[in-house]
């Protein structure tokens, strides 16, 4: 007897429908899976066999053939266990076909329990797009699956429970996210870094505020212990939370990567990723035989913090150039090409030289001029040209370290940033531009007009700083953000002057 069930699979961040056909025919006992399965899918034969027996059902001592269609697409992962097991039970007549075209997702343990499945959110989303009205998922994934509107989610704990539901012996109630118990709060919350914790560094904090308001890339240069890392870790406390499609997109990425926090089906806080400088190219950009998201995709709509920037491998830094401009990263493999989103805010920190004290007024630098120049040349000119804001973070004086905290806290700064982001949202309307840093040449020409008196300053800066066309546009974008923070419709001379002082200066 032939039985058919349906499930979903993933290709990058996108799902596609898979039809699972199970045929049981006379012959020597065998269990074959066809349709380009990987090792995890082929091993499902043993998991399904044990799960069916341990769930009080009978596994047929005949020839079992499972076909996964479309047959020309590579199948990976253990999420095919449940549809294969239900197909076997349907073929042997142990349960009636009451699925009504529902999707089945889930990995089976040997005792018949369902384990959580990665990528549930995009798979349920593609099911809705294909017209499916109900989906059976493992209970731990029900909260995540319920983020997709218009689909009835049935949480399943065990294979025997689903079999009893299909026989009409025990109903599985549809999942109601509003009825779930409140998540238990941990005894001790981890406190975010706050700008009020940073002593001194007013100039650097102002640059960080401008960067956050317009999603600009920023590079901080200073000696060890001056507060560069602490400033970067304050960014999550001032960035506006994600809403709507942005939150769903980031949640989809983390679902596919298997990094979705337990008890938090929707990620509302912007990601903050801080990889170590020993990271490989594949870890940073993404890759593998079956490409997976890398750090730049995991920081989508958030912050990618690269501490000790010159210590990263040259090739690792150069691969950032294309994603910074295009906001996506494309990975090509023999099986095909996949595109991942990579719209992140780059925040980098570095020392001015190998010993870290070049230009420090209190501690002598032990590096040669040649060594300093070689160290700084590790960051290529094209990559530097893609950074909007450069800021010096000098040593903090003793008087500022011991005085009581008088700086603005992150909540106050976040209020100004939210107001500036609201202006940008109203300015760009329905365009796919969320912040000033994402403007293209057309938007720069339309929205970054400077007052008449500032044009001579802009021309002088173009010549004195030897700005490229890209650098010229980045100055105007930063000036537009400064004007937004000031609530000005036009870029005035003070706004342009502040933007120009964030351009890089030769250190050697």
C-alpha positions, -999 to 999 in steps of 0.1 A, spaced: 0 0 0 12 35 -9 9 64 16 18 100 12 27 127 38 41 162 34 69 180 52 92 209 45 130 212 41 154 242 41 177 256 15 196 284 32 169 305 49 142 295 25 119 265 28 105 242 2 78 215 2 88 178 3 64 150 -4 72 118 15 60 86 -2 60 53 17 55 20 -2 54 -14 16 57 -44 -7 63 -81 -2 99 -92 0 129 -96 23 128 -70 52 145 -38 41 142 -1 46 154 21 18 152 59 15 157 75 -19 157 111 -31 192 124 -24 192 119 14 222 128 35 236 107 63 211 121 89 182 113 67 194 78 59 198 71 96 162 80 102 153 44 91 167 31 124 151 59 145 117 54 128 119 16 133 127 19 170 102 47 176 73 28 160 80 -3 181 85 16 213 52 35 207 31 4 208 28 0 171 41 -27 147 69 -22 122 63 -43 90 87 -71 83 85 -63 46 103 -42 20 98 -5 29 107 21 3 106 58 12 108 84 -16 115 121 -10 103 144 -38 116 165 -55 142 138 -60 169 161 -74 173 183 -43 196 173 -15 177 164 17 195 170 50 186 170 87 165 147 110 132 166 105 119 138 82 115 113 110 79 121 119 64 122 83 82 89 75 69 72 106 33 84 100 37 72 64 47 37 76 17 36 99 -7 48 72 7 22 47 2 -7 72 -34 5 81 -26 11 118 -40 46 116 -66 62 93 -57 91 71 -71 121 90 -43 145 82 -64 166 59 -32 176 40 -14 188 72 24 192 73 45 171 96 78 182 112 99 166 138 128 144 148 121 112 167 139 98 196 142 60 199 114 59 225 90 78 202 93 113 218 97 143 195 127 164 197 130 201 187 137 209 151 158 237 137 143 260 111 107 255 122 97 291 115 107 293 78 93 258 72 59 267 86 60 299 66 65 280 34 36 257 43 13 287 47 25 300 14 16 267 -2 -19 268 12 -16 244 42 -39 252 71 -24 230 99 10 218 109 21 192 135 53 202 152 72 191 183 58 208 214 91 228 221 87 244 187 50 253 190 57 288 203 81 295 174 57 280 148 28 302 162 46 333 149 32 324 115 -3 337 112 -31 319 94 -19 284 103 -32 261 130 -3 246 151 -7 212 168 20 205 194 30 169 196 49 152 224 52 116 212 45 95 182 19 75 201 1 107 210 -2 117 173 -13 81 164 -40 82 190 -51 116 177 -55 103 142 -74 73 154 -98 96 173 -88 82 207 -72 114 220 -75 149 206 -45 172 203 -57 207 210 -44 235 187 -17 256 203 -28 289 218 2 312 224 -19 334 247 -26 305 271 11 296 277 24 302 312 46 332 317 83 325 313 101 321 346 126 348 350 161 339 361 171 347 396 198 371 385 194 391 353 226 400 334 228 438 334 235 455 301 264 479 299 251 515 302 267 547 288 265 561 323 291 535 333 317 550 310 338 577 326 349 605 303 351 598 266 324 623 258 336 627 222 336 589 217 301 586 232 288 613 209 303 595 179 286 563 191 253 581 194 256 594 158 266 559 146 236 543 163 212 569 150 220 563 114 234 527 115 268 539 105 300 518 106 324 531 132 361 525 140 375 534 175 413 538 178 430 541 212 454 526 237 446 495 257 422 501 286 408 533 273 372 519 271 368 509 234 353 475 242 330 489 269 317 516 246 309 490 220 291 468 245 269 498 254 254 499 219 226 473 225 213 496 253 208 525 230 196 508 198 159 508 191 142 474 194 132 455 163 95 453 152 75 437 125 93 421 96 128 428 109 121 408 141 107 379 121 137 379 97 162 378 125 142 351 143 142 330 111 180 333 108 185 322 144 159 294 140 178 280 110 211 283 129 197 265 159 205 295 182 169 306 191 169 313 228 147 289 248 114 304 258 119 334 235 101 326 202 106 361 188 138 380 189 131 417 196 165 429 207 190 437 180 218 410 177 253 419 190 279 395 177 316 397 188 336 369 171 373 363 181 399 374 156 409 337 150 376 331 133 378 315 98 363 330 66 335 304 67 327 312 103 326 349 95 308 349 62 291 315 63 297 283 44 301 246 46 291 219 22 255 229 30 260 267 35 250 279 70 248 315 82 280 331 94 286 358 120 277 386 95 243 371 89 238 364 126 244 401 132 218 411 106 198 442 117 222 444 147 259 450 155 290 431 144 318 441 168 353 433 157 377 439 185 415 441 178 406 446 141 442 443 126 446 409 142 419 394 120 432 376 89 436 397 58 413 375 38 387 376 66 386 414 65 385 416 28 354 394 25 335 421 45 338 446 17 310 432 -5 285 425 23 290 460 37 280 475 4 253 451 -8 238 442 26 237 405 15 263 377 12 262 352 -16 278 318 -11 283 295 -41 288 258 -39 286 229 -64 250 222 -52 240 258 -60 241 294 -48 226 307 -16 221 343 -5 219 354 31 210 388 45 239 408 60 226 443 68 247 449 99 263 478 116 301 473 118 317 485 150 355 479 152 382 487 177 420 487 173 452 499 190 472 525 171 503 502 170 514 467 181 523 478 216 492 500 218 508 533 230 517 552 198 508 588 204 500 582 241 512 612 262 521 592 293 536 560 281 563 557 254 557 536 223 582 508 218 574 502 182 594 515 152 578 538 127 580 511 101 563 486 125 535 511 132 529 517 95 529 480 88 504 474 116 480 500 103 483 488 67 467 455 78 434 473 72 432 479 35 422 513 20 390 499 4 378 486 37 386 518 55 367 537 28 336 517 38 337 530 74 317 562 81 330 573 115 365 573 129 370 583 165 400 585 188 395 570 223 424 584 244 435 574 279 410 584 306 424 609 331 424 601 368 401 630 378 373 616 355 378 581 368 372 590 404 344 615 400 308 604 405 289 594 374 274 625 358 271 612 322 238 606 304 224 571 308 216 549 278 178 555 282 182 593 276 205 587 246 181 561 232 152 586 233 172 609 209 181 580 187 145 568 185 134 603 175 161 604 147 151 570 135 115 580 134 124 610 111 143 586 88 114 562 87 90 590 77 115 603 51 120 570 33 84 559 36 79 525 19 114 522 5 135 494 17 158 518 36 157 517 74 185 542 82 206 569 66 236 546 62 216 525 37 210 554 13 222 550 -22 234 578 -46 199 587 -56 187 591 -20 218 610 -10 212 635 -39 176 638 -28 178 641 10 214 653 17 213 688 4 235 712 24 229 749 30 246 774 7 271 785 32 283 749 38 291 741 2 325 759 3 334 739 34 324 707 16 345 716 -14 375 724 8 372 691 26 369 672 -6 403 685 -17 421 685 17 410 650 28 412 635 -7 378 620 -4 367 594 -29 332 595 -43 322 569 -17 338 589 11 320 620 -1 287 603 1 295 589 35 303 624 49 269 635 36 251 605 52 267 612 86 259 649 83 223 639 76 221 618 107 236 647 128 209 670 114 183 644 123 195 643 159 192 680 160 157 679 144 168 700 114 153 695 79 185 708 62 221 700 67 237 731 82 273 741 85 278 728 121 263 694 111 287 691 82 317 703 103 310 676 129 307 649 102 340 660 87 358 656 120 349 619 120 370 613 89 402 594 94 435 611 99 470 597 91 484 583 123 520 579 110 
